[in-house]
């Protein structure tokens, strides 16, 4: 498991997010779990960021990760 946490350094944004990557055996392979948490549901900007980042994790990041792993 790898967890990364960050907060807004300026203090103007209340962002306090954690991304956790966990690997687990699955059949003859490995399953990757990704959890991105800490979004404030009452903050419209954070919810917009969550929506944008959520689709990015599922498309751009996972596709790039798949290409890298395929080259190993």
C-alpha positions, 0 to 999 in steps of 0.5 A, a space after each residue: 500500500 502507498 498513501 499520499 496526502 496533501 493539503 493546500 499550502 496557501 490556506 485559502 482552499 480547504 483541500 486535505 486529500 489522500 490517495 491510497 494505492 493498494 495491490 492485492 492478489 487476484 487469481 493469477 494476477 494483481 488487482 490495483 485499488 485506488 481510493 482518493 478521499 478527503 473531498 468536502 461535499 459542501 464545497 462546490 469547487 472541491 466537488 467539481 475537482 472530485 468529478 474531474 479527477 475521478 474521470 481522469 483516474 479512470 481514463 488517463 492515469 489507468 491507461 498510462 499505467 497499463 502501457 507502462 506495466 505492459 512494457 515491463 
